[in-house]
Amino acid sequence: MLFTSTLLGLLYVIFAVVLFSVLKVGLAPMLVIVIGLAFFQYYTSDKLALRAAGAKIVSADEAPELHAMVERLCAMADLPKPRIAIVNSDVPNAFATGRNPKHAAVAVTSGLWSRLEPQEAEAVLAHELSHIANRDVLVMTIASFFAMLAAMLTRFGLYAGMFGGFGGGYGGNRSNNNNNNQVPVWLIVLVVSMVVYAISFILIRTISRYREYAADRGSALITGAPENLMSALQKISSGITQIPQRDLREVQGMNAFFIIPTNWKSNMSEWMMDHPPLEKRLAALAEIAREMGKPVS
């Protein structure tokens, strides 16, 4: 993860240098824009995720068993209790969000709660609490921010090329006599932004897969029963295949947050996936079980 994050950081530094030199954008305005957008994304991530999923915060009176389970796991993991939400969906899944352990929320779907045994649901919740403990929302916000900026600039550069934006060519000489011999600024920004977005897409997906492995391990360590998470993952994946495609499309925007994405059976290459392949997660959990001296079937 350190190596991947270092590559991502180096990529973003190069991206910023090119922006400053090519667009002649002052450092102060760029910092104001970048930091402002980053803070907005960071401080509203939990509200946006819960709203996007249609999750409803529930009290201990409304969901006593769920609250009791989360309280017990938080005590074991030495975490403050997050807000608890339920998504009224038959798609079996769960996710965690929030900028830090004190401002976090865990959501489960009604489909997951009805399908899993208590010990399996506990393992899933421990996985989500591990995301909170590891501050994964912060990690992924930082990792993805410049990738989103690169995507915006790619579109901006494309529109500028189509409609004659960005003025003249690179080098600051905008005379009609010389512009024909210069590379248009919009083209430089477009190419650089596309390259940055493509590389950062791969690196961010790599970090995201590592985060899922780490949360799986966290669940195994908190509960002391990796076999329960293995069973839960198998039930969730099996349950997703039985859900109508229309219902899956309604929640597919949350795939990056879910413990198992709704498109987990797609044929895309692993380097494009934000979750590890299910068989690799199960193999990693089986190895953890063996380390704990537990029998693995």
N, C-alpha and C positions, 0 to 999 in steps of 0.2 A: 504494500500500500504506500509506503514511503517513496519507493522508486516511481510508482505511477503518479503520485501527487507531485513529486518533484518535476517530472516531465510536463505535467499539466501546468504547473506554475511557470516553468521556463517558456512554454508556449504562449502563455498569456502576457509575459513580459515582452516577448518579441512582438506580439500583436499590438500592445500599447505603444511600443517604440515606433512601429510603422504608422500607426494612427497619428501620433504627434508629428512625425516628420512629413508625412504625405498630406494630411489634411490641414496641417499648420494650426491645429487646435491647441489653445492654451491649456496648460496643465490644470489651472484652477477650475475653469468651466467643466473640463472632462471629469475631474475628481468630484465636483458637486453632483454631476449627473449620475456617475457610476455609484458613488456612495449613497446618494438619495434613493436610487432604485434598489440597491442592495438592502438598505435598511427597511424599505417598504416590504420587499419580499420576505425578509427575515422575520419581521415582527407580525406579519399577517399570515404566515404559512399555515398555522394551525386552523385559523378561521376559514381560510380559503379551502383547505383540504376537507374539512368537515362539511362545509357548504357544498362543495363539488360532489361529495359522496352522498349527500342527503342524510347525514348522520344527525341524530338527536341526542343531546346530552341527557342522561338519565340519572335520577337520584338513587340513593340506597333503598328507598321505599319502593321504587319502580323496578329495580333489578337487584334484589338483595343477594342472590347467589353470585352474580357477576361481581358485585362490589366486594363481597367477602373474599372471593378468590383473588382479586387484584390487591386487596389490602394485605393478604397473607404473602403474596409474592413480593410486594414492595418491602415488607418487613424483612424477608429473606435476602433481598437484593440491596437493602439499605437505600431505598429510593423514596422520595415523597410520592404520595398517591396522586396519580394524574386524574384529570376529568375522564369520565367513562361515557361512551356514546354507543348507540345501537343504530345500525343501518337496516331499514326495513326492506331487505332484499333476500331472495332465496339463494342467491349466489354465495356459496360458503367462502368467507374470507375475513381478513382482519387487517388493520393497519394502525400505525402510531404516527403522531405528528406533534409538532411543538418545538420551539426554538431552544429549550433547555429543560432539565427535569422538573423545574418549578412551574413551567408553563407548557405542559404537555397534555396530550389526550390520547386515549386508546379507544379504538372503535372496533366492534365486531358486528358482523351481519347476523340477522335472525337465522339465516340458513346455516351458518357455521354453528351457532349455539344449539340448534336443534339436531345437528348431525353428529356432533362429537361427544364422546364420553367425557366426564368431568376432568379426568387426568390428561386427556388429549387437549381439551380447551385450555387447561392450565399451562400446558407446554407451549401452546400458541401465544398465550398472553405473556409468558416469560420471554418468548422471542421478541415480541413487540416492546416489552419493557427494556430489553437489551438494546434495542435501537435508541430508546430514550437515554439510557445510561451512557451510550457511546456518542451521544449528540449527533446522530446521523443526519438529522434534518439540517443542522448547521453545516456539516461536512458537505452534503450534497448541494446546499444552497451556494456555498462558496465555489464548489467545483463547477456548477452549471451556469453561474451568472455570466461569465464572459462568453460562454458558448452561446447563450441567448443573445448577448450583445452582438456577437459575430453574425448570428442568423439575421438579426435586424439590419445590420449594415450590409449584408449580402443582398437583401431585398431592396434596401435603399440604393445601393450601387447599381442594381439591375434597373430600377426605375429611373435613376439618373441617366443611365446610358440610353434608355428608351426615349426619354423626354428631354435630353440635353442638359442635365444638371451638372453640378460641380465645376462649372466654368471651364477653365482651360486644362492644359496638360501639366504633368509633374515638373516641378522646378520653378514655378511661380511666374513664368513668362506666358502671358495670355494673348500675345499679339497674334493676329490672323496669319502673318507670314510664317511664324514658327510653330504654330499649333499642329500643323500637319505632320511635323517630324517628331512630335512628342507623344509619349504614351498617355492617354487620358487618365486623369486622376481617378475617375469613377471606375475604370477598368482595373487599376491597381488595387483599390479598396475592395472591389468585387472579388478578385482572385485571392487576395490575402484572407479575406473574411471566409471565403469558401474553404480554403485550406485549413484555417484555424477551426472552423466548425466541424469539418470532417475528422480531423485528428482528435479534437476534444471530445467528440461524440464517442469515439472508441475508448478513450481514456476514462471518461465518466462512466461508461458502461462497465469498464473493468473495476473501478472503485465500487460501483453499486453492487457488483457480484461479490466482491470481498466483504462488503458490509453485511450481506445476507449470510455468508458463511460465519462471520463473527457473531451475528445475532443467533444463529442456530447453536453455535457453541455456548453462547451465553445462556440460552434456554436450557441446554443440557446441564450446565454447571449449577444454575439456580435450582432446578427441579431435581437434579441427580438422577434423571430418568430420560436419557436421550431416545430410548425406544418409544416413549409416548409422543415425542415430536415426529418421529419417523412414521408412526401410525397415523398421526393427524395429517401430515403432509400427503400421505397416500389417500386418505379419505377425502381431503379437500380437492386434490387433483381429480380423483374419480368423480366426485360430486359435480365439479365444474363441467365435465364432459356430458353430464345429463341435463344441463341447463339450456333452454332454448337460446339460439343465437341472438334473438332480439333483446333478451334480458342481459346477455353478456355485453352487447354493444352499449347498453345504457351505463355500464360501470367501467368500460375499458379505459376511460380517462384516468382511472385510479390505479392502473396496473403497476406503475412504478412504486406505489405505496404498499400494495397488497403483499401478503406473505407468499402467495403464489399468483402470478399474473393469469388473467383469464385466457390468454393465448399461449399458455405454456406448452401446448402440443404443436406449435408452429414449427416449420422446417428452417427457420432462420439460423444462420451461423451463430455459434456461441459468442463471438466477439461483438455481436450486435445486440445481445440480450442483456437486460438489466438485472435478471435473476439467473443464478446458475441452473444448469439442467437438473431436473428433479433427481435423476439417477446419481448424479455427482453429490448432491446434498445428502441423499440417503447413504451413500458410501462414506462420506465424511462423518456423519452421525454414527454409523456403524463402527467406524474406527474409534470415535470418542467412547462409545459403549465398551469396546474391547479394552481401552485404556482404563476404564473404570472397573474392569473385571466383571462386566455384565454379559450374559449370553446373548448372542445375536442370531436370530433365525434367518 
